[in-house]
Amino acid sequence: NESATEYRNYVDALRKIKVTGYLQSQVRFTDLNGASTPFSGGAFPANTNKLFQVRRGRLKVNYDNVLTQFVIQIDAVQTGFTLKDAYLTLTEPWLRSFGFQMGVFDRPFGYEISLSSSVRESPERARATQTLFPGERELGAKIFFAPQLGAWSFMRADLGVVNGSGPTANEYDNFKDVIGHVGVQVPFEEANAALDIGLSGYF
């Protein structure tokens, strides 16, 4: 019994840790050697018009202790390692509806940015998203309202203050960017579907 209790404690602790990842490899062709593109996938090297790439090589560790959550995610590709996520989330213990998040996280703008590339309909985000929000993430802090149960469980609101220089670059001025999103989900249970409606702002 003592051994079982000891192992149960270990298992309960390990249940809070989740390790996930996925790999996307690709081959690219173009008609022009050294073709340049500012969008995801990057430019072709000089004198090259076809190549193999590891587009995404993600490894993510998530520690979830109900009211506290720590996430770190790296992207390992042929050109090196990149930090994608590194944030701490704290949720208040009474209603479990309000929370605070700080670190490198998805910009709370629109629907597509926060949608994982492992489940999107297309491998890459829209060109508009890549142009306005390169890297998708930012370094800063945010508060959020996201009830899991009750009358307001269909709604989520996020308000963040970020550097505005991207997820891995240093701050370069004394100003901060304010970014926010309010979204609601209207379920259609008979059709096993839902409609997401949202409003975002960036200042």
N, C-alpha and C positions, 0 to 999 in steps of 0.2 A: 504493500500500500504506500509506503514512504517513497519507494522508487517511482511508482506510478504518479504520485503527486509531484515529484520533482520533474519528471519528464513532461507532465501536463503544463507546468509553469514555463518550461522551455518552449513548448509548442504554442502556448498562448502568446508568448513574446514574439515568436517567429511569424505568427499570423499577421502581425502589424506591419511586416515588411513584405513588399511586393517588388519583384524584379521582372521587368518586361523589356522587350526589344523587338526590332524587326529590321530587315534588310531590303533595300531596293537597288538592284543593279540594272544597268542600261547600256545600250549601244546607240550612238548618235551618228548621223550622216548629214552632210551639207554639201552644197555645190561649190563653196568658196573656201579655199585654204585659209586657216587662221580667222575664221568668221568670229565676230565679236557680238556678244549679247549681254545686256545688263541684267537679264532675268535669270531665274533659277536654272542651274545647269552650267552656267559660266561660259566663257569664251573658249574657242578651240585654240590649241597651241599653233604657233607659226608652222606653215608647211603641212598642216594636218586638216583633213576634212572628214575623218571618221575615227571614232575612238570608243573604248569601253570605259565605263565609269561606275563607281559605287555612288549612286545618287544620295542615298541615306543609309547610314549604319547606326541606328539608335540603340542606346542602352539607358534604361531609366530605372531608378531606385526610388520607391515611394514608401515612406514610413507614415502610417496612419494610426493615430491613437485617439480616434473619435473627435476630440476637441482640438488636437494639434496634428499638424501634418507637415512633413518635410519632404521635398521632392528635389532630386538632382537628375539631370539628363544630359548626356553628351552625344555628339554626332561624330562618328569615326568614319572618315572617307579617305580616299587615296592621297589627298593633299594635307591631311592632318586631323587634329581633334578640335572640335568647337563646342563651347558650352551653350546648351540650348535652354535649360531650365535650372534654376537654383533658388528656391523660395521656401519660406516658412509661412504657414497659415494657422491662425488662431481663431477658434469659434467660441462665442460666449456660451456658457453652460446652461442657461436658463431656458431660452426659447430655441437655441441652436439655429438661429436665423441670421444673425449678424456676425461678421467676421472681419479680420484684418489680415492682409497679406503683404509680405515685403521680400524683395529680392529681384531676380530675373524671371519674368512671367509673360504670358501672352498679353498683348495689348487688348484691353476690354473695348473693342470697337468692331461693330458688325457681327456677323455670324461665322464667316469663313475662317477668320484668324484663329479662333479657339477650337475649330474643328480639326481633329488630328489627321495628319496626312495618311495614317494607316486606314482610315475609314472614309475618306473623301471619295466623291464620284470620279474625280480626275487626279492624276499624280501631283500636279502643280496647282498652286493657288492662282486666282485670276490675275491678269496683268495689272489691273488697277490696284489690287492689294499689294502686289510686289513693288509697285512704283511708290505708293504712298507710305507703305510700312515695310521697308526692307528688313528681312530677318524676323518679322512678325512679333518679336519680343521686345521688352523694354526693361530698364533697371529703375526701380522705384518702389512705391508702396500704394496700396489701395484698400478701401473698405468696400464691403459688399453686403447685400441683403439677398439671401437665398434660402427661404424656408423649405424644408423637405416635406413637411406635413401641414395640414390646415388649409384655411380658405385662401391663403396667399401662395400656395405651393406652385402655382402656375407662373410665378413672376420671379425675375432675377434682376438686380440692379447693381452696377459696379461704378465706383468713382475712384480714379487713381491720379497720383501726382508722380511724374517720371522725369528723368533727366532730359529725354528728348534726343539723345545722341546715339541710341541703339543699345542692344543688349550687352555688348562687350566693350564698347568704346568709353573712354573717360569723359566726364562732363567738361564742357568747354566755355561755359558762361555762367552767370549768376541767375539765370532764369530757369524756371521749371515749366513743363507742359502738363496740362490738365486734360484728362481723357475719361470719358464715361459712356456707359451703355445701359439702357433699360429695355428688357425684353420680356415678352409673355408668350406662353405656349397654349394654343387652343387645341385640345384633343378631339379627335373624331374616332371614338372607340369602336364603333361598328365597322369602320373601314380600316382599323388598326393603323391609324395615321395621325399626324398632328401638324398644325400650322404654326410656324414661328414668326412673330412680328416684333420688330425692335426699332429703337431710335438711338443713334450714337452721336457723340460730339467730341471735337478735339480743339483745344485752345492752346 
